[in-house]
Amino acid sequence: MIAQGEQLKGRGFTVWIEGDAVLIKYGVLYYGFLGTKRVPVSNITSVNWKDPGDWTVGFLELSILGEKAASPYASPNVQHQNRLSFERAELPKFAALRDWIQERIGKLGGAAPSPADELTKLAALLNDGFITQAEFDAQKAKLLA
């Protein structure tokens, strides 16, 4: 479990939770003058994770809704500013942060199912005899409209 305001130190940044948002303060040496970024959990679309190895760092990478990509001429650290790298000793704390974010993303609900998924479900209901061909056709027309 991660506490509100508990600061986690990574490679060139500090991250903490404030309310229902993740705050990331970037170090000047690694990231230049990016400053501090506040990311509401509602804007996080996914979390990528890599465990640290014996000779490598792990990372927690956030995909953020509506965020523009950094310039291709920027440093690699700036280009991957949402990739929060950490050492093996910090694994439990960053895993708790990952779990906290994923739990809140799940509560917000996912995206609406695609029309293809809905059609597949309707076809299964038709094949099992739970709906008629006319009902299937009517629902299909709604989905494809």
N, C-alpha and C positions, 0 to 999 in steps of 0.2 A: 504494500500500500504506500502511496506517495501522499505526503501532506501538502496542503495549500501553502505556497510560499517557500517550500523546501527547494533549495537551489542545487541543481545537478551540474557538475563541471565536466565538460567534454573537451575535445581538442579545439581550442580557440573560441569557445562559446560557453555561456551559462544559460541553462533553461530552467523554468519553473512554471508552476500552475498558479493562475490568479483568477478566481471565479470559475467561469466555464471557458477559459482561454489558456493557450500555451504562449508563454513569453520567451523569446530567444534574444539574448544580448550577445552580440558578436564582438570578438576581440579584434582590435585594430591590426595587430600583427598578422593574423590569418585572413581576415575578411575586409580590411580597409575600413572605411567609415560607414558601414551599414547601420550601425547603431543598434536599437532594440526593435524587434518586430513582435507585434501582438497578433496571434492567430486564433480567432474563435473556433471552437471545436466544430461548429456547424459548417465551417469552410474547409475542413479537412475531409478529403474524399477517400483517401486510403493511406495505409501505413505499410511501408516495406521494412523488413527487418533482416539483419545479418548478425549472427553471433560472432563474437571475437574469437580468433584462433590463437594458437601459441605465438605466432609471429605477426598476426594481423589484427587490426582494430575491427570492432563491430560497428554497425550503424543503425540508426532509426531514421528513416526517410519519410517525410510527410509530403503527400500530394495535396496541394492547396488550390481550391476552386478559384478560378479567375486570375491567378497570378501569372504575370507575363514572364517569359523566359529571360534570363540574364543575357547580356550581350555576348556574342561568341568571342569577343576580344577581351572580356573580363577574365580575371584569374580563375583557375579551376575551382578554388574554394568558393568564390562568388557565384559561379555557375551552378554549384551544388550546395547552395546555402541552406537548403531544407534537409540536407543529409547530415545528421548529427552523429559524428563519430565519437566512440568512447572505447576505453581500455577494458580489459577483462575484469579488473577489480570493481568497475562501475556497473557490471552486467545486471545485478539484481535491481538496482535503482532505475536503470533505463528500461528494464523489462516491466517494472511497475508503472512507469510512465506510459509505455506502449499499451499496457492493459487498461490503464485509465482512459486513454484516448479511444481505444477500440470499443470499450464499454459504452462510452458516450456517443460514438458514431452509430453503434447498434441501436441505441435508444431513439435516435433521430429518425430511424427508418431508412430503408434503402430506396433505390430508384424504383419507379414503377416497372412492372414486368413488361418485356417487349411483346409486340403483337405476335411474333413467331412463337414465343413461349405460351401465350394465351391460346393460340390456335392449336398447339400441340395438346394442351390440356383439354380443349373442347373436342378434339378428335378422339382422345381417349374416352371421354364421356360418351361420345356418339358410338364408338365401337363397343363399349360396355353396356349400351342400351339405356343410359341414364337420361339422355336427351334425344329428341327426334331430329331427323334431317332438316326439317324446317327451322327448328330452334338453332341448330348448328349454323345454317345458312344466314339467319338473322344476326347472330352474334359475330359471324365472320364479316358480314357487311359493315357492322359497327366498328370492328377492329381495323378494317382496311380503309375506312372512310377518312 
